[in-house]
Amino acid sequence: MFSHQPPGYRYPFCEVLRGVHNDNNAPSDLLVQGDLVLARLAPKRRPANPGGVLVIPVEHHENLYDLPRDVGHAVSDLTQDVAVATKRAYGCDGTSTRQHNEPAPR
């Protein structure tokens, strides 16, 4: 519906699902995978936040606008599971979540 993906763009997380790995991701980064979604450690590009986890659909969806509802619910459910596990494992005061859709208008 709303796409900003340039022609020929290879989405990094689709590459991971195809088994293509590099310095920013490794097979060991995968925490859990279901039929619709997966959770993986965030790419190593954010060293100041070593506890980041990405929850993403298994199939490519560029943004929230075309995300099937069952996949959206699965993303939300796994995000909650990851937040609870993080709080239990690390005893942190809290967690935060965020979700992005397309670049901001210029």
GIRATA-V596483 format. One record per run of one state. SS is the DSSP state (@ for helix, = for strand, . for the rest). FROM is the first residue (numbers start at 1). LEN is the number of residues. If there is no record, write none. Layout:
# GIRATA-V596483
ss=<SS SS>
from=<FROM FROM>
len=<LEN LEN>
This chain:
# GIRATA-V596483
ss=<. @ . = . = . @ = . = . = . @ . @ .>
from=<1 12 18 22 23 25 26 27 30 34 37 42 53 58 64 67 69 91>
len=<11 6 4 1 2 1 1 3 4 3 5 11 5 6 3 2 22 16>
